[in-house]
Amino acid sequence: MNGLFHAHSGLRFLILLLGVINVGVLGLALAQKKPFEKLHRILGASYAGLIHTQVLIGFGVLMTRGYYPALIGHIVMMVLAAVVAQAAMTINRKRPVPGVQLPLIGVAVSLVCIFGGVMAISRGLFTMTPV
C-alpha cells in the first residue's frame, strides 16, 4: 500500500512539469498570435490525463491509508483541478476555431488548484513525507 502513496507523490512532479511546459508553450503561442496546433492538443490531453490518473491513484491511497480531516480540502481542490483542466480542453476542442487562450487559462487555474490542494494537507510542493 506504500507503493500507491509513492506513486501518488511521484506523479505530482510529472504533472507540475507538464503543467509548466503547457503554460510556457501556450503562453508563447498566445504572445506570438499562433493558432492552436496539434502540439497544444497533445500537451493539454496529456496534462488532463495525468491529473485524472493522479485522482484515481489518490482515491486508492485514501482507501488503503485512511482518512483524516485535512483531506477534505485536498480532495476538493484536486478534483476541481482535474475538472477545470478537462473542461478547458474539451470546450476548446469543440469550438469552430480552437484558440490557445482557454487552454492556457485552464492549465493555469488547475495549477493554482493543485497548489491549494497540496497546501490543504500542510505539505510543500516538493516534499515527499508521508502522513
ABEGO torsion letter per residue (X at the ends): XAAAAAAAAAAAAAAAAAAAAAAAAAAAAAAAGBBBBAAAAAAAAAAAAAAAAAAAAAAAAAAAAEBBAAAAAAAAAAAAAAAAAAAAAAAAAABABBBAAAAAAAAAAAAAAAAAAAAAAGBBAABABBX
